């Protein structure tokens, strides 16, 4: 279980049921649908904004993202408890309900994490019946306000945004760099399961993704878990400041296609780790055995349809050629989401400790961040 915390690795998968080291006050989650749901902030609480783009649809991704945060914080729970510092994931229901948008950086939030979700990337196209809307009917008034938040995050020197799948597509709309194209029969329709992407030349020379390239068998091809209806096809050359990190591969072992699958918009102040970054796959869905249990419980409770259940189960149980291939999926998740997430969480912990004059004695650049072919490494 390469993305579990050290506590679960040491004591087994049931250890957290009796006492998780990252339980409150170290880590907790709050759901926000209306402004009145927003809890008060405090100097001893670090609030992370989760941009929930699921529009109320059943999913595994949201909980997997929150789980990844909890696992990362579990590994520094000792210093956090000693310093009296806690983290809170505030999950904002962006696309429905009260359509509350998190406040811009400079106050409560510094780190924002966007989820996947159903429907067209343009909310105006989601009328509940148009092909590709997946039954979603939404008010698009949230979009310009979210674009304003993205502008503020990009302009900040310290704020970070990590985005997967639907949020990646929304970012492409925000930047005006790519069109959402429904995948037709010529591409096999919806892309699900294990797919290949290909790193760009810019990625291979990137201070972070070059490390990813160095541990890939051929330095370019990566395995990823996919579940998407739309390709994001650039309308032309990407503007200055936006870097293409990968494109789709047209089939296993095939050439690069026209769909953009990873991009970087800003880098941290040290010039190494992505600060505003998005991917069009699902790197949060990595501990497949653990997520299968969650999926089975959702189906047993009647929370999801059989069709939805069967599609997700197929993705989670799709065999990889061998153990090496499964490790390559873990490697992709590590470099494209888990390690950047841990880096920014640990940085926030260090900075909050320093601000309160309660140093935690941790360094985000030195702590183990990445999964390697042989296990866990610092990289």
HELIX and SHEET records of a PDB file:
HELIX    1   1 UNK A    6  UNK A   11  1                                   6    
HELIX    2   2 UNK A   15  UNK A   19  1                                   5    
HELIX    3   3 UNK A   35  UNK A   37  5                                   3    
HELIX    4   4 UNK A   61  UNK A   74  1                                  14    
HELIX    5   5 UNK A   77  UNK A   83  1                                   7    
HELIX    6   6 UNK A  123  UNK A  125  5                                   3    
HELIX    7   7 UNK A  142  UNK A  155  1                                  14    
HELIX    8   8 UNK A  166  UNK A  175  1                                  10    
HELIX    9   9 UNK A  185  UNK A  187  5                                   3    
HELIX   10  10 UNK A  201  UNK A  204  1                                   4    
HELIX   11  11 UNK A  209  UNK A  215  1                                   7    
HELIX   12  12 UNK A  288  UNK A  300  1                                  13    
HELIX   13  13 UNK A  306  UNK A  317  1                                  12    
HELIX   14  14 UNK A  323  UNK A  333  1                                  11    
HELIX   15  15 UNK A  334  UNK A  338  3                                   5    
HELIX   16  16 UNK A  339  UNK A  355  1                                  17    
SHEET    1   A10 UNK A  27  UNK A  32  0                                        
SHEET    2   A10 UNK A  86  UNK A  93  1                                        
SHEET    3   A10 UNK A  45  UNK A  52  1                                        
SHEET    4   A10 UNK A 109  UNK A 114  1                                        
SHEET    5   A10 UNK A 160  UNK A 164  1                                        
SHEET    6   A10 UNK A 274  UNK A 279  1                                        
SHEET    7   A10 UNK A 256  UNK A 267 -1                                        
SHEET    8   A10 UNK A 243  UNK A 249 -1                                        
SHEET    9   A10 UNK A 191  UNK A 199 -1                                        
SHEET   10   A10 UNK A 221  UNK A 228 -1                                        
SHEET    1   B 2 UNK A 178  UNK A 182  0                                        
SHEET    2   B 2 UNK A 230  UNK A 234 -1                                        
SHEET    1   C 2 UNK A 370  UNK A 372  0                                        
SHEET    2   C 2 UNK A 375  UNK A 377 -1                                        
END                                                                             
